[in-house]
Amino acid sequence: MSVINPNETAKSWKASKREPGVLLYLSGVEGDAGALVGERVAGFPLSLNVMAVTDRIDPEELAGAAAAVVQVDVDSSASVKRFEKLAHAVSTPLIAAAYEPPLALVRSLVRAGAHDVVPLPLSIDDLETSLAPIRESAQATAAKAPVAAGKVVSVIKSVGGVGATALASQLAIRFAASEAHYGREACLVDLDVQFGDIAFQLGLKPSLSLADLLDAGARLDGDLLRATATQHASGLSVLASPPEMMPLEGVSGDHVAEIAELAAREYGTVFVDLPTNWTNWSLSLLARSDLVLLITELSVASLNRAKRQLALIESQDLGMLDVRVIVNRFEKSQTRFIRPADVQAALGRGIAYTVSNEPELMRAAVDRGVPISEIKRKSAIGKDLDLLDAGVAAALGLGR
């Protein structure tokens, strides 16, 4: 289970900015394999994991790795199945390693997604030859990458039910419309793989979803991502959550990070709506974020949960993140009971933005899947969204 416990440390999740290395999954240190431990081959550092040939390999362990070498037992169908299942779950290049593999097995492994098949015991020369194309491909990709990376804005909530999804949807369509005036695009990714309904709230009926991108593996590219996204009338591109609920631990952190990075490169700015429960992959994505919007309400219960969320972020060595607190459904009368100074004392930071409480207006916009301004041209909540839109653009360094 990959759901994060608030008491866990930062070592529970994988940061995507580490140096890419090669992971070795072997049943023992035999032959030259022992000499490979701690060495570098084809420019990559090696890391050894000793386990039985049928033990499960967590796909999230491969997040950020340059490649993985996985031992396959030619006489064990469970071992072969393990490799095939892992190849389907990750986009990291996999190299199968086996003792005297028959040609039929080699072909089967390659069809399953193996980048290469090398003989055991491992030798530096064989591994160097197998990893060289991976190194060259990585270098070519890095050379083609744009100098200016896109921006990632993560939306998190103090607790479910604070209206974060509706707010994120309205903000994103307003942001996309504003960006269109400058020839730029924006994308909204619904990463709440269990309860996400952003597409529904925006009146969209996507034929493809995030699940298709997670299943794409090595086929994932900019064309596929754009084909999967559904266009809103505002110009916002939306990557919808899967139509069927997915277990949080069933999502590959490697794939999620790749989707977010690709979306940021394709569209320039990508908003991601994260699930309420923390996972290894959602923390890794949070670490990549250029801006974090924490949605809460001005109530003791909601602020207490917001405080716990901020404490978790701090405990994971992510205190350097730019986190802005947004109070949703705000009414001035609330300040008679909870003053701004109380919020500052409780959270260790002030309120960055407030969004007025106009439930009937928000409900009408959600029911029709349109911007609030189409329901009512001038409103308090519309004015607040304009301020929030401008503030996000300024925080991301976007000239307007």
QUIQUI-V389234 format. One line per field, one symbol per residue. phi: phi as a letter, one per 30 degrees, with the letter a starting at -180 (. if undefined). burial: # if it has 16 or more other ideal C-beta (glycine too) atoms within 10 Angstrom, else .. A space follows every 50 residues. Layout:
# QUIQUI-V389234
phi: ???
burial: ???
This chain:
# QUIQUI-V389234
phi: .cddceddcdddbcddcdddbccccbdacchddddddidcbhicdcbcbc addcddcdedddeiddabccdbddcbdddddedddddddbcdeccdbadh ddeddeddddddkddabcdcddbddddddddedddddddddddddddcdd cccccbbdadjciddddddddddddddddddcicbbbbcccddcbdbded dcicbddbbeedddddidddaddddddddcddedjdcbcddedcdcdedd cdddddddddddddddcjbbcbcdddddbedddddeddddabcccbcdbd ddddddddddddeddcicddddccdccchdbeddddcbdedddeddciad ddbbbecbeddddddddcibdedddbdbadddddddddedddddddicdb
burial: .#.#...#....####...#######..#...#..#....##.#.###.. ..#...#.###############.....##.###.##.##########.. #...##.##..#######.#.##..##..##..##..#...........# #########..##################....##########..##### ##.#.#..######.##..#....##.###.#.#########...#.#.. ##########################.######################. .##.###.##.##..#.#..#.########...#...#....#...#... ########..##..##..#####.#...#.##.##..##.###.##.#..
